[in-house]
């Protein structure tokens, strides 16, 4: 994992443990989405990339705040912009 549960909770400003399961699930989804958008497979190579961490934090916050009505097209479009410097090109 690029981001720990504690880092995620701190970023989301969540103090209690009542939403740990939800946050962990959203964190895994956010990381997976970011890896797909960046067209990367190995998490290890992304651990050193601040851009990837920023994208995962953004995706996590978006999914957490919009869990009822998330616009995934908007999320993906924003993540493409954030991750464009490290996104693998495919032809």
C-alpha positions as CSV (number, residue, x, y, z in Angstrom):
1,X,0.0,0.0,0.0
2,X,1.2,3.5,-0.9
3,X,-0.7,5.0,2.0
4,X,-1.4,3.6,5.4
5,X,-4.8,3.6,7.1
6,X,-3.5,6.0,9.7
7,X,-2.2,8.4,7.0
8,X,-5.6,8.2,5.2
9,X,-7.6,8.9,8.4
10,X,-5.3,11.9,9.2
11,X,-5.8,13.2,5.7
12,X,-9.6,12.7,5.9
13,X,-9.6,14.2,9.4
14,X,-11.3,11.1,10.9
15,X,-10.5,10.5,14.6
16,X,-12.6,7.4,15.4
17,X,-12.2,3.8,14.4
18,X,-15.8,3.4,13.4
19,X,-15.1,3.9,9.7
20,X,-11.8,2.0,9.5
21,X,-13.3,-0.7,7.3
22,X,-14.9,1.8,4.9
23,X,-11.7,3.9,4.7
24,X,-9.5,0.9,4.1
25,X,-11.8,-0.3,1.3
26,X,-11.9,3.1,-0.3
27,X,-8.1,3.4,0.1
28,X,-7.6,0.1,-1.8
29,X,-10.0,1.3,-4.5
30,X,-8.3,4.7,-4.8
31,X,-4.9,3.0,-5.2
32,X,-6.2,0.6,-7.8
33,X,-7.9,3.3,-9.8
34,X,-4.7,5.4,-9.7
35,X,-2.6,2.5,-10.8
36,X,-5.0,1.8,-13.7
37,X,-5.0,5.5,-14.8
38,X,-1.2,5.7,-14.6
39,X,-1.0,2.3,-16.4
40,X,1.3,0.9,-13.8
41,X,1.4,-2.6,-12.3
42,X,4.1,-2.5,-9.6
43,X,3.2,-0.6,-6.5
44,X,6.8,-0.7,-5.3
45,X,8.0,1.6,-8.2
46,X,5.2,4.1,-7.3
47,X,6.2,4.4,-3.6
48,X,8.8,7.0,-4.4
49,X,6.5,9.1,-6.6
50,X,4.9,12.0,-4.8
51,X,2.6,12.5,-7.7
52,X,1.1,9.0,-7.2
53,X,0.6,9.6,-3.4
54,X,-1.1,12.9,-4.1
55,X,-3.4,11.2,-6.7
56,X,-4.3,8.4,-4.2
57,X,-5.0,11.0,-1.5
58,X,-7.2,12.9,-3.9
59,X,-9.1,9.8,-5.1
60,X,-9.6,8.6,-1.5
61,X,-11.0,12.0,-0.5
62,X,-13.2,12.1,-3.5
63,X,-14.6,8.6,-3.0
64,X,-15.1,9.3,0.8
65,X,-16.9,12.6,0.3
66,X,-19.0,11.5,-2.7
67,X,-19.7,7.9,-1.7
68,X,-23.4,8.4,-2.4
69,X,-23.1,10.2,-5.8
70,X,-19.6,9.9,-7.1
71,X,-19.1,11.1,-10.7
72,X,-16.4,8.6,-11.8
73,X,-15.8,10.3,-15.2
74,X,-14.9,13.5,-13.3
75,X,-12.6,11.6,-11.0
76,X,-10.8,9.8,-13.8
77,X,-10.4,13.0,-15.8
78,X,-8.8,14.7,-12.8
79,X,-6.6,11.7,-12.0
80,X,-5.4,11.7,-15.6
81,X,-4.4,15.3,-15.3
82,X,-2.6,14.7,-11.9
83,X,-0.9,11.5,-13.2
84,X,0.0,12.6,-16.7
85,X,3.8,13.1,-15.8
86,X,4.1,9.5,-14.8
87,X,1.5,7.8,-17.0
88,X,2.8,5.1,-19.2
89,X,1.9,5.6,-22.9
90,X,0.4,2.7,-24.8
91,X,0.0,2.5,-28.5
